[in-house]
Amino acid sequence: MTEGQARHVDVLVVGAGQAGLGTAYWLQRRSGLRVLVVDGAEIGRNWTGRWDSLRLFTPRRFSGLPGMRFPSGSTGSPSRLEMAEYLRAYAAAMHLPVEEGTRVERLCRDGTCFRATTPGGVISARHVVLATGPFSRPHVPAAGLGLDESVSQLHSSGYRGPDDVRTPEVLVVGGGNSAAQLAVELARSRDVTVACPRPPWFLPEHPLGISMYWWTLLTGVLNASKSSRVSRYVQSRGDAVVGTELRDLVRTGRVRLVPQRVVAGQGREVTLADGAVLPVSTVLWCTGSVPETGWIAVEGALDEHGRPVHDRGASPVAGLHWMGLPWQTRLNSSIIDGVDRDARRTVERILLAEAG
């Protein structure tokens, strides 16, 4: 298909993860609009591509998308492979119009429509839902550039298991759940040091035998508006580490915790914010990812740093919508349980624009 033979749809959803699929479900259920979902990879790739032992914190009861419950299983929460399989089954069961292997290389505005350029040609749409997720490009701090080639460096996105770390010692850099989980896993066979910007905020995974997820739901924290007092407090504290295994390993001396940011790297050493220097042989960067937005050439869609500009998912650009962003409307916006409400809101906004 050439650019002159552009396909036309009413709504183009970019991204076939949970946010994109949940939005497509409500678009098909509540409108007669022509909808197309495209993704550069196969459905579930964002889960199958993560480390082998990954398991969600979200109980199965809260791991489903609208219209289809998550299957029961022998564990309280799903594994990464179960989640990938669920997403594939969901798209098939709901007959969602998904094109896998269709990557949008450029998105621009053309009058009242958007034009998405893909390897197979151009797709034109009045509305575009950007549901590619907030974690598409691994972030490695500049400190990594100064380290010697003899130092093994690995980002958590490329880590699969302990065999990927070939030295007896490893520095895990990061203060979130990924860093905590991988530090615990590696501590079984490696000498682990964790460097994080501030002391972690540990929360027990099952206080009083009940999943922390249920506690956040029952207390209203999970669904509180992002502008509420409790949400502002949670945001100010940063991401909590769910589970206390790492805390216990630190207390017993089996893991060394250094609550300082890594600010530089030179040779076989990293320098911390307090001036301390740590020798390193392997660094596992659990420093998160950032949105890959360089393909979005729509004026007003991004700020000067390439970050999404939006108000609860609504772009200032008419017809452009965001889904699945952290704190888009509340705490659970970027996890699977938060898809339903945000997807409904997005679809309502699209239908209102169509009616006007």
C-alpha positions in Angstrom: 0.0 0.0 0.0 1.4 3.4 -1.0 0.8 6.7 0.9 -1.8 7.7 -1.7 -3.8 4.5 -0.8 -4.2 5.3 2.9 -6.6 3.3 4.8 -9.3 5.2 6.7 -10.7 4.4 10.2 -12.5 6.4 12.7 -10.3 5.6 15.7 -6.8 4.3 15.6 -5.5 2.7 18.8 -1.7 2.5 18.9 -0.6 -0.2 21.3 -2.1 -3.7 21.9 -1.3 -3.9 25.6 -4.0 -3.9 28.3 -4.7 -0.2 27.9 -5.2 -0.4 24.2 -7.2 -3.6 24.3 -9.5 -2.3 27.1 -10.1 0.9 25.1 -10.9 -1.1 21.9 -13.4 -3.2 23.9 -15.5 -0.2 24.9 -15.2 1.4 21.5 -16.7 -1.7 19.9 -19.3 -2.1 22.6 -20.5 1.5 22.8 -20.0 2.9 19.3 -20.4 2.0 15.6 -17.1 3.6 14.8 -14.5 1.8 12.7 -11.7 0.9 15.1 -8.2 -0.5 14.4 -5.6 -1.4 17.0 -2.0 -1.7 15.8 1.2 -2.8 17.6 4.7 -3.3 16.4 5.0 -6.6 18.3 2.7 -9.5 19.0 0.1 -9.2 21.8 1.7 -10.0 25.2 5.3 -9.3 24.1 5.7 -6.6 26.9 5.1 -9.5 29.4 7.0 -12.4 27.8 10.0 -10.2 27.3 10.5 -9.6 31.1 12.5 -11.7 33.6 11.6 -15.3 34.1 10.5 -15.2 37.7 8.3 -12.1 37.4 4.9 -12.4 39.1 2.3 -9.6 39.4 1.4 -8.2 42.8 -2.2 -7.8 41.6 -4.5 -10.6 42.7 -6.2 -12.6 39.9 -9.5 -11.0 40.9 -8.1 -7.6 39.8 -6.1 -8.7 36.8 -8.8 -8.9 34.2 -10.0 -6.5 31.5 -13.6 -5.5 31.0 -15.9 -8.3 29.9 -13.6 -11.2 30.8 -12.4 -12.4 34.2 -8.8 -13.5 34.7 -8.7 -17.4 35.0 -8.2 -19.0 38.4 -4.9 -20.7 39.1 -2.7 -22.3 41.8 -1.2 -18.9 42.8 -2.8 -15.8 44.1 -1.5 -13.6 41.4 -0.6 -14.3 37.8 2.8 -14.9 36.2 4.1 -12.9 33.3 3.4 -15.8 30.9 -0.2 -16.1 32.2 -0.7 -12.4 31.7 0.6 -12.6 28.1 -1.7 -15.6 27.3 -4.7 -13.8 28.9 -4.2 -10.7 26.7 -4.0 -12.9 23.6 -7.1 -14.8 24.6 -8.9 -11.6 25.4 -8.3 -10.0 22.0 -9.5 -13.2 20.3 -12.6 -13.7 22.5 -13.7 -10.1 22.1 -13.0 -10.1 18.4 -10.9 -7.0 18.6 -9.5 -5.6 15.3 -5.8 -6.0 16.2 -2.9 -5.9 13.6 0.3 -7.3 15.2 3.6 -6.4 13.7 2.3 -3.0 12.5 4.6 -0.3 13.9 3.7 3.3 13.6 6.8 5.1 12.5 5.4 8.6 12.4 2.2 10.2 13.5 1.2 13.7 12.2 -1.8 15.9 11.8 -3.3 16.4 8.3 -6.2 18.9 8.6 -8.9 17.4 10.7 -7.4 13.9 10.6 -4.2 12.2 11.8 -2.0 10.2 9.5 0.0 7.3 10.9 2.8 6.0 8.7 3.6 2.3 9.0 5.8 0.0 7.0 2.6 -1.2 5.2 1.3 2.2 4.3 -0.6 5.1 5.8 -3.6 4.9 8.2 -5.8 7.9 8.5 -8.1 8.5 11.5 -10.1 11.2 13.1 -9.1 10.0 16.6 -5.9 8.4 17.8 -5.6 6.7 21.2 -1.9 6.5 22.2 -1.7 3.4 24.4 1.9 2.4 23.9 2.6 2.7 27.6 5.0 4.7 29.7 7.8 2.3 29.7 8.9 1.7 26.1 12.6 2.8 26.1 15.0 1.5 28.8 16.7 4.3 30.7 20.3 4.0 31.7 21.8 7.0 33.6 24.7 8.8 32.0 27.0 7.4 34.7 27.1 4.2 32.8 28.9 5.8 29.9 32.0 6.4 32.0 32.4 2.8 33.1 35.2 0.6 31.7 34.3 -2.0 29.1 35.4 -4.7 31.5 32.4 -3.8 33.7 29.3 -5.8 32.7 26.3 -3.5 32.4 22.7 -4.9 32.1 19.3 -3.1 32.2 16.5 -4.9 34.0 14.6 -5.0 30.7 17.3 -7.4 29.3 17.6 -9.5 32.5 16.1 -13.0 32.4 17.7 -14.7 35.4 20.7 -15.0 37.7 22.9 -16.6 35.0 22.9 -13.3 33.2 25.1 -12.0 36.0 28.5 -13.7 35.6 30.5 -12.1 38.4 30.2 -12.9 42.2 29.3 -9.3 43.0 26.6 -7.1 41.5 25.5 -3.5 42.1 21.7 -3.2 41.7 20.9 0.5 41.0 17.3 1.6 41.6 14.7 2.0 44.4 11.6 0.5 42.9 9.9 -2.9 42.9 12.1 -4.2 40.0 15.3 -3.4 41.9 14.0 -5.0 45.1 12.7 -8.2 43.4 15.9 -8.7 41.4 18.2 -8.0 44.4 16.3 -10.6 46.4 16.7 -13.1 43.6 20.4 -12.4 43.0 21.2 -12.5 46.8 20.7 -16.3 46.7 23.9 -16.7 44.7 25.6 -13.3 44.5 27.1 -10.6 46.8 24.5 -7.8 46.2 24.7 -4.1 46.9 21.7 -1.9 46.2 22.1 1.8 45.5 18.9 3.8 45.5 18.1 7.5 45.6 16.5 7.3 49.1 15.6 4.7 51.7 12.9 2.4 50.2 9.4 2.6 51.5 8.6 -1.1 52.2 5.0 -2.3 52.5 4.1 -5.9 53.5 2.6 -7.9 50.6 0.0 -9.6 52.8 -0.6 -7.7 56.0 -2.7 -9.8 58.4 -2.8 -12.4 55.7 -4.7 -10.2 53.2 -3.2 -8.9 49.9 -2.0 -5.3 50.1 -4.0 -4.7 47.0 -7.2 -5.3 49.0 -6.1 -2.9 51.7 -5.5 -0.1 49.2 -8.9 -0.8 47.6 -10.8 -0.9 50.9 -9.2 2.2 52.3 -10.0 4.1 49.0 -6.3 4.8 48.2 -6.4 2.8 45.0 -9.2 4.7 43.4 -8.7 8.1 44.9 -8.4 11.0 42.4 -4.8 11.9 41.7 -5.5 15.4 43.1 -6.8 14.0 46.4 -4.7 14.5 49.6 -3.9 10.8 50.0 -2.8 10.5 46.3 -0.6 13.6 46.7 1.0 12.0 49.7 1.6 8.7 47.9 3.2 10.6 45.0 5.4 12.5 47.3 6.7 9.3 48.9 7.5 7.7 45.6 6.8 4.1 44.6 6.4 1.7 47.5 8.3 -1.6 47.5 5.7 -4.3 47.9 7.1 -7.0 50.1 9.7 -7.0 52.9 12.1 -9.6 51.7 14.7 -7.1 50.7 14.3 -5.2 54.0 14.9 -8.5 55.9 18.0 -9.3 53.8 19.4 -5.9 54.5 18.7 -6.2 58.3 20.5 -9.6 58.4 23.5 -8.2 56.4 22.9 -10.5 53.4 22.4 -7.4 51.1 24.1 -4.1 51.5 21.8 -1.1 51.0 23.2 2.3 50.1 20.5 5.0 50.0 22.4 7.3 47.7 21.9 8.2 44.0 24.6 7.1 41.5 25.9 10.3 39.9 29.0 9.3 38.0 31.0 6.3 36.7 34.6 6.1 35.9 36.7 3.0 35.1 35.6 0.3 37.5 34.0 2.6 40.1 30.7 4.5 40.5 30.4 7.7 42.6 27.4 8.3 44.8 25.7 11.6 45.6 27.5 11.8 49.0 30.9 11.4 47.4 31.4 7.8 48.3 32.9 5.5 45.7 31.9 1.9 45.0 34.0 -0.6 43.0 31.9 -2.5 40.5 32.3 -5.6 38.3 28.6 -5.8 37.2 25.9 -3.2 37.3 22.2 -4.1 36.9 20.4 -0.9 36.1 16.8 -1.1 37.5 16.3 2.6 36.6 13.1 2.2 34.7 12.1 3.2 31.2 10.8 6.3 29.5 8.1 6.8 26.8 9.4 6.5 23.3 7.7 9.5 21.7 10.1 10.6 18.9 7.7 9.2 16.3 4.9 11.6 17.4 5.1 14.7 15.2 1.9 16.4 16.4 2.3 20.0 17.6 1.1 20.4 21.2 1.1 16.7 22.0 4.4 16.7 23.8 6.3 19.0 26.1 9.9 20.2 25.5 11.2 17.0 27.0 9.1 14.7 24.8 6.6 13.9 27.6 2.9 13.5 27.0 0.8 16.7 27.6 -2.6 15.8 28.9 -5.3 16.4 31.5 -6.5 13.0 32.7 -5.6 11.4 29.4 -7.2 14.2 27.3 -4.6 15.9 25.0 -5.0 19.6 24.2 -4.8 18.4 20.6 -8.4 17.6 19.5 -8.9 14.0 18.6 -5.7 12.8 20.4 -6.0 10.7 23.6 -3.6 9.0 26.0 -4.2 5.7 27.9 -2.2 3.8 30.5 -0.1 6.6 31.8 1.1 6.6 35.5 -1.3 8.7 37.6 -3.4 9.4 34.5 -6.4 9.8 36.8 -5.4 7.9 39.9 -3.0 5.4 41.5 -4.0 2.4 39.4 -4.1 4.0 36.0 -1.0 2.3 34.7 -1.9 -1.2 36.0 -4.4 -3.6 34.5 -7.2 -3.0 37.1 -7.2 0.7 36.3 -7.9 0.2 32.6 -11.7 -0.2 32.7 -12.5 3.2 34.2 -10.0 5.2 32.2 -11.0 3.4 29.0 -14.6 4.3 29.6 -13.7 7.9 30.2 -11.6 8.0 26.9 -14.4 6.4 24.9 -17.0 8.9 26.4 -14.7 11.7 25.3 -14.5 10.3 21.8 -18.2 9.9 21.5 -18.9 13.4 22.8 -16.5 14.8 20.1 -18.3 12.7 17.4 -21.7 13.9 18.6 -20.6 17.6 18.5 
